[in-house]
Each structure stands twice: as structure tokens, then as C-alpha cells.
Amino acid sequence: MSVDLQGLILLLLFIAPGFLYSRAYLAARPRYQRAPDLFQQTVLAVVGSTLIHASLIGGLALGVLVYTAWTRRALLVREFFYIPATAVDAPVSVVATYSLIAVIYITASLILARRAGVWLGRLLPERVPRWYRFLAGSDPPEQVLLWYSTLVEEPLRRGIVTPRVVAWLRSGERFEGNLVELRIPVGETDVIELALENVTFHATEPVRSKPSASRASKPTPLPHHRVLLKSGDILWLGRVDVTEKEETA
């Protein structure tokens, strides 16, 4: 493709749905690993654009073939499109019609790109339709974070939707609560945020006989609070699979 105005316009029209698809896909998909780099995002955008345009053009071509087979009449290009000798000889109404068709096609491609990106991004492996698994195959295993594997996947396999975790902070404080959210902030690679509910807080207080030492105070329940913690503030983290009531029972 020559690098001129026409080539740039065609490139923009081709790649725009793919970029919208990639942004919608990455925004909707739970990200438990490092964000894809620029090369991976570009490949995802190009592949998305190719599939979107292939779907639209293939749908139009299939409709024409079905209409031809139904009416048993061969369609000619000149019956639907006016092809002037030069662009100056084309009527304004024809140019306006072609422009409207191009706008409708571009709008349809952008709408399809966003909806496909959101749908595929939210599609969990266990909810993949059979027809999609038959065409695309199964997804390769992802290198998910150990945080997500230990705090979310393992409890879900045991039927625990909201696992209970204990977080010891570097300051000596301790939080115990139900894990309701785990995410990686946008633009961060080594930071994980946790949201806890139904929290019990254990503060630390200094020991009078030993000023350098400290001990945990009585637990303070925080029933109506949502506690947000960052991985950089956590000294170590534990998952509670058995509660005290179950142990006594």
C-alpha cells in the first residue's frame, strides 16, 4: 500500500474497528497477569479488524448469493453501482449515496467491534458456547498470578464464592475478612489491590516493659466497612478455609 492520502484513509478504516475491539476486549477481560505490550495489542487489533471486516463482507456476499439462488437471476454490477468515467462526471446524489453506504458500513463495523470485544472479554472458559469452541478451539492455559490462583480459583473449585483471608501488614496490623474483589491497577505490573468486607481488625500496641516490642490488641469488628489493601503493604497473606465454628463443631 502506497503511503498517500488514500492509503492512509484505507488503513484507518481497516484498523479502527480492531483498535476499538482490542480496547473493549482488554477492558472487559479480568486481567490477572501483566498487561499486554504494544506488539501484542497491535496484533490483537489487526486480527480483530480482519475478523470484523471478513464477517461483514462475508455476510453481504452470502446474502447476495442467497438472493441470486432464490430469484435465479444473475445480478450485474452496473445494475446497482454507477461507475463514471471520472469522478467529476459522477452525480452528486450518487456520491452522497456511496458516502452514506460507507458511513453505514463503518458504523456497523465499530458497533460489531465493541460488542464482540465486550462479549469475548467477559466470556469465561466454562461458559464458552459449543459452536465457538468448535470453531476457535479451546483457549491455551494462561500464566495467571499465584494470587488469583490461590485466593480465587482454588476456593471456587471447593464451592467457596467469597474466601476469607487474613492479611498481616508490614506495620504489624492484621485484617481478616471476606475477599470480594481482586484486581491489578491499570498501568501497574507489580501492584495488586484487595477489597475485604466483614472485616475484623487487629491493631498493635506497644509493650510498656519493652518499648521496641508490640503486641496485638483486642479484635475490632468492622461490619459496615470495605477495606482496601495494596500488595506492597502486605507482609504476608493467608487464606482461611475452616472457620472457628467449624473447628469446634
Order of alpha helices (4+ residues) and beta strands (2+ residues): alpha-alpha-alpha-alpha-alpha-beta-beta-beta-beta-beta-beta-beta-alpha
